[in-house]
Structure formats: structure tokens, C-alpha cells
Amino acid sequence: MSTSLEMDFFHVIVVLPILPIIYFLKRLYRIAEKFL
């Protein structure tokens, strides 16, 4: 139980910072497309 809970906590810490970065890169790509 404790090990699976730790894994879930680890996944949250890893995934949460990645999601805004992906969102930001997509927006940046769309802005770049307009200029190109």
C-alpha cells in the first residue's frame, strides 16, 4: 500500500511540471507558425 502510494506521489511530482511545459511549447509553436 505504502509503495503504490509513493509511486502515485512520484508520478504527480513528475507529471505536474511537464503539463504546463507542453502547453507552453504548443502555444509557442502556434505563434512561430504565424510568423513563418
mmCIF file as Biopython writes it, N, C-alpha, C and O atoms, coordinates in Angstrom:
data_model
#
loop_
_atom_site.group_PDB
_atom_site.id
_atom_site.type_symbol
_atom_site.label_atom_id
_atom_site.label_alt_id
_atom_site.label_comp_id
_atom_site.label_asym_id
_atom_site.label_entity_id
_atom_site.label_seq_id
_atom_site.pdbx_PDB_ins_code
_atom_site.Cartn_x
_atom_site.Cartn_y
_atom_site.Cartn_z
_atom_site.occupancy
_atom_site.B_iso_or_equiv
_atom_site.auth_seq_id
_atom_site.auth_asym_id
_atom_site.pdbx_PDB_model_num
ATOM 1   N N  . MET A ? 1  ? 0.838 -1.203 0.000   1.0 0.0 1  A 1 
ATOM 2   C CA . MET A ? 1  ? 0.000 0.000  0.000   1.0 0.0 1  A 1 
ATOM 3   C C  . MET A ? 1  ? 0.875 1.256  0.000   1.0 0.0 1  A 1 
ATOM 4   O O  . MET A ? 1  ? 0.670 2.168  -0.802  1.0 0.0 1  A 1 
ATOM 5   N N  . SER A ? 2  ? 1.836 1.290  0.895   1.0 0.0 2  A 1 
ATOM 6   C CA . SER A ? 2  ? 2.693 2.478  1.016   1.0 0.0 2  A 1 
ATOM 7   C C  . SER A ? 2  ? 3.550 2.671  -0.238  1.0 0.0 2  A 1 
ATOM 8   O O  . SER A ? 2  ? 3.808 3.801  -0.653  1.0 0.0 2  A 1 
ATOM 9   N N  . THR A ? 3  ? 3.989 1.555  -0.838  1.0 0.0 3  A 1 
ATOM 10  C CA . THR A ? 3  ? 4.839 1.650  -2.026  1.0 0.0 3  A 1 
ATOM 11  C C  . THR A ? 3  ? 4.052 2.209  -3.211  1.0 0.0 3  A 1 
ATOM 12  O O  . THR A ? 3  ? 4.557 3.061  -3.942  1.0 0.0 3  A 1 
ATOM 13  N N  . SER A ? 4  ? 2.822 1.736  -3.405  1.0 0.0 4  A 1 
ATOM 14  C CA . SER A ? 4  ? 1.997 2.227  -4.509  1.0 0.0 4  A 1 
ATOM 15  C C  . SER A ? 4  ? 1.646 3.702  -4.296  1.0 0.0 4  A 1 
ATOM 16  O O  . SER A ? 4  ? 1.593 4.483  -5.246  1.0 0.0 4  A 1 
ATOM 17  N N  . LEU A ? 5  ? 1.409 4.065  -3.044  1.0 0.0 5  A 1 
ATOM 18  C CA . LEU A ? 5  ? 1.093 5.459  -2.720  1.0 0.0 5  A 1 
ATOM 19  C C  . LEU A ? 5  ? 2.295 6.353  -3.030  1.0 0.0 5  A 1 
ATOM 20  O O  . LEU A ? 5  ? 2.136 7.460  -3.545  1.0 0.0 5  A 1 
ATOM 21  N N  . GLU A ? 6  ? 3.476 5.875  -2.718  1.0 0.0 6  A 1 
ATOM 22  C CA . GLU A ? 6  ? 4.696 6.627  -3.016  1.0 0.0 6  A 1 
ATOM 23  C C  . GLU A ? 6  ? 4.876 6.779  -4.524  1.0 0.0 6  A 1 
ATOM 24  O O  . GLU A ? 6  ? 5.306 7.828  -5.002  1.0 0.0 6  A 1 
ATOM 25  N N  . MET A ? 7  ? 4.548 5.730  -5.265  1.0 0.0 7  A 1 
ATOM 26  C CA . MET A ? 7  ? 4.669 5.789  -6.720  1.0 0.0 7  A 1 
ATOM 27  C C  . MET A ? 7  ? 3.690 6.807  -7.298  1.0 0.0 7  A 1 
ATOM 28  O O  . MET A ? 7  ? 4.044 7.567  -8.199  1.0 0.0 7  A 1 
ATOM 29  N N  . ASP A ? 8  ? 2.456 6.827  -6.783  1.0 0.0 8  A 1 
ATOM 30  C CA . ASP A ? 8  ? 1.468 7.809  -7.236  1.0 0.0 8  A 1 
ATOM 31  C C  . ASP A ? 8  ? 1.960 9.228  -6.947  1.0 0.0 8  A 1 
ATOM 32  O O  . ASP A ? 8  ? 1.838 10.120 -7.786  1.0 0.0 8  A 1 
ATOM 33  N N  . PHE A ? 9  ? 2.506 9.421  -5.768  1.0 0.0 9  A 1 
ATOM 34  C CA . PHE A ? 9  ? 3.037 10.727 -5.374  1.0 0.0 9  A 1 
ATOM 35  C C  . PHE A ? 9  ? 4.189 11.137 -6.291  1.0 0.0 9  A 1 
ATOM 36  O O  . PHE A ? 9  ? 4.299 12.298 -6.685  1.0 0.0 9  A 1 
ATOM 37  N N  . PHE A ? 10 ? 5.042 10.171 -6.623  1.0 0.0 10 A 1 
ATOM 38  C CA . PHE A ? 10 ? 6.171 10.410 -7.519  1.0 0.0 10 A 1 
ATOM 39  C C  . PHE A ? 10 ? 5.679 10.796 -8.910  1.0 0.0 10 A 1 
ATOM 40  O O  . PHE A ? 10 ? 6.214 11.714 -9.531  1.0 0.0 10 A 1 
ATOM 41  N N  . HIS A ? 11 ? 4.650 10.086 -9.400  1.0 0.0 11 A 1 
ATOM 42  C CA . HIS A ? 11 ? 4.106 10.391 -10.722 1.0 0.0 11 A 1 
ATOM 43  C C  . HIS A ? 11 ? 3.498 11.792 -10.762 1.0 0.0 11 A 1 
ATOM 44  O O  . HIS A ? 11 ? 3.644 12.508 -11.752 1.0 0.0 11 A 1 
ATOM 45  N N  . VAL A ? 12 ? 2.821 12.177 -9.688  1.0 0.0 12 A 1 
ATOM 46  C CA . VAL A ? 12 ? 2.231 13.523 -9.627  1.0 0.0 12 A 1 
ATOM 47  C C  . VAL A ? 12 ? 3.321 14.588 -9.697  1.0 0.0 12 A 1 
ATOM 48  O O  . VAL A ? 12 ? 3.180 15.580 -10.412 1.0 0.0 12 A 1 
ATOM 49  N N  . ILE A ? 13 ? 4.401 14.383 -8.961  1.0 0.0 13 A 1 
ATOM 50  C CA . ILE A ? 13 ? 5.513 15.340 -8.943  1.0 0.0 13 A 1 
ATOM 51  C C  . ILE A ? 13 ? 6.176 15.428 -10.319 1.0 0.0 13 A 1 
ATOM 52  O O  . ILE A ? 13 ? 6.596 16.504 -10.745 1.0 0.0 13 A 1 
ATOM 53  N N  . VAL A ? 14 ? 6.266 14.291 -11.006 1.0 0.0 14 A 1 
ATOM 54  C CA . VAL A ? 14 ? 6.918 14.267 -12.323 1.0 0.0 14 A 1 
ATOM 55  C C  . VAL A ? 14 ? 6.010 14.850 -13.406 1.0 0.0 14 A 1 
ATOM 56  O O  . VAL A ? 14 ? 6.461 15.628 -14.248 1.0 0.0 14 A 1 
ATOM 57  N N  . VAL A ? 15 ? 4.725 14.471 -13.381 1.0 0.0 15 A 1 
ATOM 58  C CA . VAL A ? 15 ? 3.806 14.864 -14.454 1.0 0.0 15 A 1 
ATOM 59  C C  . VAL A ? 15 ? 3.363 16.323 -14.357 1.0 0.0 15 A 1 
ATOM 60  O O  . VAL A ? 15 ? 3.283 17.009 -15.376 1.0 0.0 15 A 1 
ATOM 61  N N  . LEU A ? 16 ? 3.077 16.803 -13.155 1.0 0.0 16 A 1 
ATOM 62  C CA . LEU A ? 16 ? 2.559 18.164 -12.996 1.0 0.0 16 A 1 
ATOM 63  C C  . LEU A ? 16 ? 3.436 19.251 -13.623 1.0 0.0 16 A 1 
ATOM 64  O O  . LEU A ? 16 ? 2.890 20.127 -14.293 1.0 0.0 16 A 1 
ATOM 65  N N  . PRO A ? 17 ? 4.756 19.247 -13.447 1.0 0.0 17 A 1 
ATOM 66  C CA . PRO A ? 17 ? 5.563 20.275 -14.107 1.0 0.0 17 A 1 
ATOM 67  C C  . PRO A ? 17 ? 5.632 20.104 -15.623 1.0 0.0 17 A 1 
ATOM 68  O O  . PRO A ? 17 ? 5.846 21.080 -16.341 1.0 0.0 17 A 1 
ATOM 69  N N  . ILE A ? 18 ? 5.452 18.877 -16.121 1.0 0.0 18 A 1 
ATOM 70  C CA . ILE A ? 18 ? 5.567 18.616 -17.560 1.0 0.0 18 A 1 
ATOM 71  C C  . ILE A ? 18 ? 4.367 19.177 -18.327 1.0 0.0 18 A 1 
ATOM 72  O O  . ILE A ? 18 ? 4.529 19.700 -19.430 1.0 0.0 18 A 1 
ATOM 73  N N  . LEU A ? 19 ? 3.175 19.073 -17.757 1.0 0.0 19 A 1 
ATOM 74  C CA . LEU A ? 19 ? 1.963 19.519 -18.457 1.0 0.0 19 A 1 
ATOM 75  C C  . LEU A ? 19 ? 1.995 20.995 -18.849 1.0 0.0 19 A 1 
ATOM 76  O O  . LEU A ? 19 ? 1.698 21.302 -20.004 1.0 0.0 19 A 1 
ATOM 77  N N  . PRO A ? 20 ? 2.340 21.928 -17.953 1.0 0.0 20 A 1 
ATOM 78  C CA . PRO A ? 20 ? 2.418 23.335 -18.370 1.0 0.0 20 A 1 
ATOM 79  C C  . PRO A ? 20 ? 3.509 23.591 -19.400 1.0 0.0 20 A 1 
ATOM 80  O O  . PRO A ? 20 ? 3.365 24.473 -20.247 1.0 0.0 20 A 1 
ATOM 81  N N  . ILE A ? 21 ? 4.599 22.829 -19.337 1.0 0.0 21 A 1 
ATOM 82  C CA . ILE A ? 21 ? 5.689 22.990 -20.302 1.0 0.0 21 A 1 
ATOM 83  C C  . ILE A ? 21 ? 5.214 22.594 -21.698 1.0 0.0 21 A 1 
ATOM 84  O O  . ILE A ? 21 ? 5.499 23.291 -22.672 1.0 0.0 21 A 1 
ATOM 85  N N  . ILE A ? 22 ? 4.485 21.472 -21.800 1.0 0.0 22 A 1 
ATOM 86  C CA . ILE A ? 22 ? 3.952 21.020 -23.092 1.0 0.0 22 A 1 
ATOM 87  C C  . ILE A ? 22 ? 2.958 22.048 -23.632 1.0 0.0 22 A 1 
ATOM 88  O O  . ILE A ? 22 ? 2.973 22.372 -24.819 1.0 0.0 22 A 1 
ATOM 89  N N  . TYR A ? 23 ? 2.090 22.559 -22.747 1.0 0.0 23 A 1 
ATOM 90  C CA . TYR A ? 23 ? 1.105 23.564 -23.136 1.0 0.0 23 A 1 
ATOM 91  C C  . TYR A ? 23 ? 1.799 24.824 -23.652 1.0 0.0 23 A 1 
ATOM 92  O O  . TYR A ? 23 ? 1.384 25.398 -24.658 1.0 0.0 23 A 1 
ATOM 93  N N  . PHE A ? 24 ? 2.848 25.248 -22.965 1.0 0.0 24 A 1 
ATOM 94  C CA . PHE A ? 24 ? 3.611 26.436 -23.354 1.0 0.0 24 A 1 
ATOM 95  C C  . PHE A ? 24 ? 4.296 26.233 -24.702 1.0 0.0 24 A 1 
ATOM 96  O O  . PHE A ? 24 ? 4.312 27.140 -25.534 1.0 0.0 24 A 1 
ATOM 97  N N  . LEU A ? 25 ? 4.866 25.037 -24.920 1.0 0.0 25 A 1 
ATOM 98  C CA . LEU A ? 25 ? 5.540 24.742 -26.183 1.0 0.0 25 A 1 
ATOM 99  C C  . LEU A ? 25 ? 4.551 24.733 -27.347 1.0 0.0 25 A 1 
ATOM 100 O O  . LEU A ? 25 ? 4.878 25.182 -28.446 1.0 0.0 25 A 1 
ATOM 101 N N  . LYS A ? 26 ? 3.337 24.220 -27.105 1.0 0.0 26 A 1 
ATOM 102 C CA . LYS A ? 26 ? 2.318 24.216 -28.161 1.0 0.0 26 A 1 
ATOM 103 C C  . LYS A ? 26 ? 1.932 25.638 -28.539 1.0 0.0 26 A 1 
ATOM 104 O O  . LYS A ? 26 ? 1.787 25.951 -29.720 1.0 0.0 26 A 1 
ATOM 105 N N  . ARG A ? 27 ? 1.764 26.501 -27.539 1.0 0.0 27 A 1 
ATOM 106 C CA . ARG A ? 27 ? 1.429 27.906 -27.805 1.0 0.0 27 A 1 
ATOM 107 C C  . ARG A ? 27 ? 2.564 28.586 -28.552 1.0 0.0 27 A 1 
ATOM 108 O O  . ARG A ? 27 ? 2.326 29.350 -29.487 1.0 0.0 27 A 1 
ATOM 109 N N  . LEU A ? 28 ? 3.796 28.312 -28.143 1.0 0.0 28 A 1 
ATOM 110 C CA . LEU A ? 28 ? 4.971 28.890 -28.786 1.0 0.0 28 A 1 
ATOM 111 C C  . LEU A ? 28 ? 5.048 28.450 -30.246 1.0 0.0 28 A 1 
ATOM 112 O O  . LEU A ? 28 ? 5.395 29.242 -31.121 1.0 0.0 28 A 1 
ATOM 113 N N  . TYR A ? 29 ? 4.721 27.180 -30.503 1.0 0.0 29 A 1 
ATOM 114 C CA . TYR A ? 29 ? 4.741 26.629 -31.860 1.0 0.0 29 A 1 
ATOM 115 C C  . TYR A ? 29 ? 3.704 27.320 -32.740 1.0 0.0 29 A 1 
ATOM 116 O O  . TYR A ? 29 ? 3.977 27.627 -33.901 1.0 0.0 29 A 1 
ATOM 117 N N  . ARG A ? 30 ? 2.508 27.566 -32.185 1.0 0.0 30 A 1 
ATOM 118 C CA . ARG A ? 30 ? 1.454 28.249 -32.944 1.0 0.0 30 A 1 
ATOM 119 C C  . ARG A ? 30 ? 1.848 29.682 -33.267 1.0 0.0 30 A 1 
ATOM 120 O O  . ARG A ? 30 ? 1.583 30.170 -34.366 1.0 0.0 30 A 1 
ATOM 121 N N  . ILE A ? 31 ? 2.482 30.360 -32.312 1.0 0.0 31 A 1 
ATOM 122 C CA . ILE A ? 31 ? 2.944 31.735 -32.538 1.0 0.0 31 A 1 
ATOM 123 C C  . ILE A ? 31 ? 4.031 31.748 -33.615 1.0 0.0 31 A 1 
ATOM 124 O O  . ILE A ? 31 ? 4.049 32.625 -34.478 1.0 0.0 31 A 1 
ATOM 125 N N  . ALA A ? 32 ? 4.930 30.772 -33.555 1.0 0.0 32 A 1 
ATOM 126 C CA . ALA A ? 32 ? 6.007 30.670 -34.546 1.0 0.0 32 A 1 
ATOM 127 C C  . ALA A ? 32 ? 5.438 30.398 -35.936 1.0 0.0 32 A 1 
ATOM 128 O O  . ALA A ? 32 ? 5.950 30.921 -36.925 1.0 0.0 32 A 1 
ATOM 129 N N  . GLU A ? 33 ? 4.387 29.589 -36.021 1.0 0.0 33 A 1 
ATOM 130 C CA . GLU A ? 33 ? 3.756 29.295 -37.315 1.0 0.0 33 A 1 
ATOM 131 C C  . GLU A ? 33 ? 3.209 30.560 -37.963 1.0 0.0 33 A 1 
ATOM 132 O O  . GLU A ? 33 ? 3.297 30.723 -39.180 1.0 0.0 33 A 1 
ATOM 133 N N  . LYS A ? 34 ? 2.642 31.462 -37.152 1.0 0.0 34 A 1 
ATOM 134 C CA . LYS A ? 34 ? 2.085 32.704 -37.687 1.0 0.0 34 A 1 
ATOM 135 C C  . LYS A ? 34 ? 3.189 33.567 -38.316 1.0 0.0 34 A 1 
ATOM 136 O O  . LYS A ? 34 ? 2.987 34.175 -39.368 1.0 0.0 34 A 1 
ATOM 137 N N  . PHE A ? 35 ? 4.347 33.613 -37.664 1.0 0.0 35 A 1 
ATOM 138 C CA . PHE A ? 35 ? 5.452 34.427 -38.179 1.0 0.0 35 A 1 
ATOM 139 C C  . PHE A ? 35 ? 6.108 33.781 -39.396 1.0 0.0 35 A 1 
ATOM 140 O O  . PHE A ? 35 ? 6.611 34.480 -40.276 1.0 0.0 35 A 1 
ATOM 141 N N  . LEU A ? 36 ? 6.103 32.462 -39.447 1.0 0.0 36 A 1 
ATOM 142 C CA . LEU A ? 36 ? 6.681 31.750 -40.593 1.0 0.0 36 A 1 
ATOM 143 C C  . LEU A ? 36 ? 5.624 31.642 -41.700 1.0 0.0 36 A 1 
ATOM 144 O O  . LEU A ? 36 ? 5.896 31.078 -42.760 1.0 0.0 36 A 1 
#
